[in-house]
Amino acid sequence: MLPSLRTVSRAALGALLIAGAGAWIAPTVRAEARFHLRLVKSEPTKGDTVASPKVLRLWFSERATLAVTSVKLKGADGKDVELAKPTFTGDTKQPVEAAVTGALGAGVYSLSYKTASKDMHPITGEFTFVVR
């Protein structure tokens, strides 16, 4: 027995509504994500091999809220490396900076950060670099 035209029409209408909602929501989510705070550059960079850095620098896509910003560094042994409190001039073209208080020995280091934009949308990230 074949389904009635009314049943087929309802199913087709439902499928169209779901597809239409998805087509409307997906670009909105992508556009919103594009405007949230994100890391755009760092010194050292992810995977970089460098001499012992004196300062760690993080550039964000918009102004970071310094009051909730933290930068942490762990050595290959898993121990925290002492860093100065992060600083930021407030200009988005300038980085958040955290001075390294001592020389870093050779090895792999893990840099992690946490901050938020002015609307307090939090972001976190982590990457490694190598000191030669």
C-alpha positions in Angstrom: 0.0 0.0 0.0 1.4 3.4 -0.9 1.5 6.3 1.6 -1.1 9.1 1.0 -0.1 12.3 -0.6 -0.8 14.1 2.7 1.8 11.9 4.5 4.4 12.4 1.8 3.8 16.2 1.9 4.2 16.4 5.6 7.4 14.4 5.5 8.8 16.6 2.7 7.8 19.8 4.5 9.5 18.5 7.7 12.7 17.7 5.8 12.7 21.1 4.1 12.2 22.9 7.5 15.1 20.9 9.1 17.4 21.6 6.1 16.5 25.2 6.1 17.1 25.7 9.8 20.5 24.0 9.4 21.4 26.2 6.5 20.5 29.3 8.6 22.2 28.2 11.8 25.5 26.9 10.4 26.7 30.2 8.9 25.6 32.0 12.1 27.7 29.7 14.3 30.7 30.0 12.0 30.4 33.8 11.9 30.0 34.1 15.7 33.1 31.9 16.2 35.1 34.1 13.8 34.4 37.1 16.1 35.5 35.5 19.4 38.9 36.1 20.9 41.5 33.7 19.6 45.3 33.4 19.6 46.7 34.7 16.3 50.4 34.7 16.9 53.0 33.7 19.6 56.7 34.0 20.3 57.9 31.3 20.5 55.5 29.7 18.0 54.0 26.2 18.3 56.6 23.6 17.6 59.4 26.2 17.3 63.0 25.5 18.3 64.6 28.5 20.0 67.3 29.8 22.3 66.1 30.3 25.9 63.4 33.1 25.5 63.4 36.0 28.0 59.7 36.8 27.3 56.7 34.8 26.1 54.4 36.8 23.8 50.9 36.1 22.8 48.9 38.1 20.3 45.1 37.8 20.3 42.5 38.8 17.7 41.0 41.3 20.1 41.7 42.9 23.5 42.3 40.3 26.2 41.0 41.0 29.7 44.2 41.1 31.7 42.5 40.6 35.1 41.6 37.0 34.1 44.7 36.3 31.9 47.2 33.7 32.9 50.3 32.2 31.2 51.9 29.1 32.5 55.0 27.2 31.4 56.0 23.7 32.2 59.3 22.0 31.5 59.9 18.5 30.2 60.0 17.3 33.8 56.4 18.6 34.3 57.4 21.2 36.8 56.2 24.8 36.5 58.7 27.4 35.3 58.4 30.7 37.2 57.0 33.5 35.1 56.3 37.2 35.9 52.7 38.3 36.0 51.4 38.9 32.4 51.4 42.4 31.1 49.5 44.1 28.3 49.4 47.6 26.9 45.8 47.4 25.9 46.6 47.8 22.2 45.4 44.8 20.2 48.5 45.2 18.0 50.7 44.5 21.1 51.0 41.1 22.7 50.3 39.9 26.2 53.8 39.3 27.6 55.0 37.1 30.4 58.7 37.5 31.3 60.7 34.3 32.0 62.4 34.9 35.4 65.4 32.6 34.7 67.2 30.9 31.8 65.5 27.8 30.4 67.6 24.6 29.9 67.4 22.6 26.7 64.2 20.6 26.3 60.6 20.6 25.4 58.4 23.2 27.2 54.6 23.4 27.3 53.0 26.9 27.3 49.4 27.2 28.3 47.2 30.3 28.5 43.8 31.3 29.7 42.1 34.6 29.0 38.7 36.2 28.1 37.4 38.9 25.8 35.6 42.0 27.0 32.3 40.0 26.9 34.1 37.5 29.2 34.0 34.7 26.7 36.9 32.5 27.9 39.5 30.8 25.8 42.3 28.5 26.7 45.1 27.0 24.7 48.3 25.1 25.0 51.3 24.3 22.7 54.9 23.1 23.0 58.2 24.5 21.8 61.8 23.4 22.2 64.7 25.2 23.8 68.0 24.2 22.3 
